[in-house]
Amino acid sequence: MSFRATFDCLWCGAAHACRGPDDLEGWAQLCPTCIGKAGDNGFLRFRLHQALTDRGAASKGDEITADSMLAYYEARAPEYDDWYLRRGRYEHGPIHDAAWNAELDAAGRWLDGLPIAGQIVEIAAGTGWWSPLLASKGELSLYDAAPATLDLARERLVAHRLRAHIHVRDAWAEPDRVVDAVFTGFWLSHVPRVRLDGFLGVVRRWLRPGGTFAFIDSLPDPQSSAADHPAPTDDTSIRRLADGREYTIVKVYHEPAKLVGALALAGFSDAEVATTGRFFLTGSARASLD
């Protein structure tokens, strides 16, 4: 089960809004009254037990994120673009690298073709690979929790003679306004499966009705990562830096069909999720008007 911040109780139908992601009600999708009856009802007892399990799994994912993700991206910032550019440990030979470059270009052309304009928020922007394209479409606010990556994103925008509002901000922070578009590049794969609904809820609260959510993310191709990275297991990955330091991070390869379903549950319409072939997912959806 995934956490839902608002829901209609699965047993009695009462509407309920959670106070935060730790609320057991949101994991069980049961109102407090029905959770209180779990001792006398097999279905309610099953939902409660499963909710406790899923909340515990999410807490494990949060611990990995808090303890390793930020430290990893702060340390990796100077070499992060080697991944995009297929340099050093990310070289996989002319055939694989040519396919990578073609698909990266296709993902960029797809993003450029979306009707994005106005106020744009980029969450978990990293070194800002996609930021110049977004900044050319509207007024961009660029956020990441790792200051070192934002320094590189700022340099990239300056090199393109573009501007953006750049701030340190956690991807899970609640929105402070509504905007016309939200973009994430290679962030959904760092969201644990049991927290995906919760994050999509954050995105939905960023957007005005009819606003656009767009994302680009990873497919599980063995030639995507560094040559010395072990294969991901159990939605986690061990990542090594050039100096040999290792970090464990959340790395989830979300299936396109499941993302479409999750977007619908989170209040989006017209969801489309596709692949470029081997390496990338591209997806977009509109914040529902109702």
N, C-alpha and C positions, 0 to 999 in steps of 0.2 A: 504494500500500500504506500502511496505517496501522501505527503502532507498537503492539506488544503486549508487555506486561511479562512475561507467562507464556504459553507455547504448547507445542504438540507439533510438533516439527520436520516441515516439509512433505516432507522427503526420507526421513529414517530413522525418524521417529515418536518420537524421544526427547523427553522432557519437559525444558523449559529455562526458567529464571527469569533475567531480566535484572537487572543491577545498577543501571541507570538509563536514562533516555530517550535517551541518546546511543549506547547499545549497538547496533551494526549488526545483531546477531542479532535484536533485536526488530523491526527494520524489514524484514528479509528473512524472518523467521519460519523461520530455519534455525539449527541448533545450531552451536557453534564448529567441531566436527569437519567438518560438511558445508560450512561456509563455506570451510574450508581446502582442500576438494576442488573449488572453483569453477573452477579453471584447467583441469580435466579433464572438465568436465560442462557441456553447454550450458544445461540448465535451471538449475543452480546458478549459473552465470555470469550468466544473465539476472536471476535473483532478486537477486544481489549488486549488479548494475548499477542495477536499479530501486530497491533499498534506499538506495544512495548518493544517488540523485536525490531520493528522497522525504525523506531525512534533511536534505539540503541545503535543500529547500523549507521544511521545518519550522523550520530554523534561521533562515531569512529571516523567517518569521512570528514567531518568538521575538524577533528583533531589533526588529521593528516594535512588538511588545508591550512589550518592555523599554524601548525608547527613547521611545515615544509614548503608549502606553495609560495608564500611570500619570500621566504629566504632564498628559495631556488631562483625565482625570477629576478630578485635583486642581484644575485650573484651571476646569473646568466646574461644579464642585460648586454654587456659588451660583445657577447658572441651570439646573441639571439638571431640576428639577421643572417648568420651563416646558414641557418635552416632554410630560410626563404631562398637564399642565393646559391644553395647547394655547394657550399665551400667546406673545405677541410673534412671533418668526420661525417659530413652530410653528403659528400660526393658518393654517387653509386654507379658511376660509369655513364658514358654518353647516351645510351638508349634510355635508361631509367630517368636520367636528369632531363633529357629532352621532353619526355612525357610529363615530368613534373612541371617544367617551365610552360609547356603548352596549356596544362590544366590550370596553373596559377594565373596565366593570362586570361583564360576563359572565365575563371571566377571573378577577376577584376572587371571584365567586360560585362558580365552578368550584373554585378553590383552597380556599375556605371549606368546600366540601362534601367534601373529601378526608378520610379517616380518619387524620389526623395528630395525634399526641399524644406525650407523654413528652419525651425529649431530642431537640431539633431544632437542626440546624445550617443557617444561611443563609450560603452562599458568595457572595462578590462582591455584597454587599448594597447597595452604593451609598448613596443617601440614605435607604434604609429604607422605601420606599413600601409594601412588602408586610410589613414587620416587625411592625407592631402586630397584624395578623391572625394571624401565626405565633406571636407572643408570647402571644396569648390562648388558644392551643391547648396550650401546654406550656412547658418551660424552654428558652428560645431562646439560642443562642450565635450572635452576629452578627459576620461577618468581612468585611473588605475591605482591599485593599492601600493605599487612598488615605485618609489620616487626615481630610482635609477633608470627605469624604462621610460618614464615621462620626460626625463632630460633628453633622451635620444629622440623621442617623438617631437619635442619642441624643436630640436635641430633639424629634423626632417621637414617640418612645416616651414621653418625659416628658409631652408634651401629652396623650397617651392614658392617662396614669397606669399605664403598663406598664413592666416592667423586662426587661433582657436582659444577657447577658455580651457586651461589645463589645470587640473586639480587632483590631488591625492584623495581617492575616495574608494571605499570598499564596494565591490560589485553588488553586495546584498543590501547596501544602505537604501533606506526608503526614499522615494523620490521627493524632491522639494518643490516640484512644479510639474506641469504637463507639457509635453513637447510633441512635435510632428513625426519624429522618427527616432528609432533606437537601433543601434547596430552592435553586434558582438562578433569578434573574429577569434575563433578557436578558444572560446570560453565555455560553451555548453558542454564540451567534453570534459571540463573540470568540475562539472556539477554532478554530484552523486545522483544515481537514478531516483532514490527515494526523496530527493529534494528538488527534482526538476519542476514539478508543479509549483513549488514555492517560488523558485526563481522566475518562472514565466509569469507568475502573479506580480512580482516586482516590476517586470517589464511592462505588463499591462497597465499598472498604475502610473507608469511614466507617460503613457500615451494618451493623447486626446482621442475621442471616438473617431475611427477612420484612419488613425495614424498607422505608420508602417513599422513593423519589426522585421529586420533582415539580419541574417547571420551566415557566416562561412565557418565550416568546421572540418574535422578530420575524418577520413576513412581509414580502416585498419590495414594499410598496406605495409609490408615489412620494409620497403624501400623508402618510407616516409621519414623515419627517424634516423638518428646517428648510427653509424655502423657498429658502435660498441654499446648500444642500448639493448638490454634484454627485452624480450617480447612482453607486453603488458599481460598481467594476470589478475583476475578478480577485480576488474575496474580500477586497478592501480598500476603505476609504472615506476620503475627505477630509472632515474635520469642521471647521467654523468656529465660533468663539465669537462672542459679541455684539461683542467689541472687535476682531474681525477676525483674531485669531490662528488659524492652521491647524495641524491635526495629521492624520497618516495612521494609521489604526487597522485592525485586522483586523475584517472584518464579513462573516460567512458566513451565508447563508440555507440552513440544513439542511432537506432534504426530509423530510416526516414518515415515509415508508416507510423511508428510509435510517436515520433515527434509531431506529426500531423494531428494525431489523436490528442496528444497532450496540449497542443496549441488550442484546439477546439474547447477542451475542458477549462482552459485558463481564460477564455473570453475572446478568442481570436476567430476570424473568419477568413475565407479565401486562402487558406494555408497551402503552400506549395513547397515541397522539399524534394530536391533532386541531387544527383551526383554529377561530377565532371568526368567520371570514369573510375580512376584508381584512387585518387588522393583526397578529394574534397567533397563535402556536402555544401549545397547552397539552399537556403530556405528563406521564405518571406511569408508574412501574414499581415492582416489588417486588424486593428483593435475594433471589436464589434461595436456597432452603433447603438445597441440597446443596453 
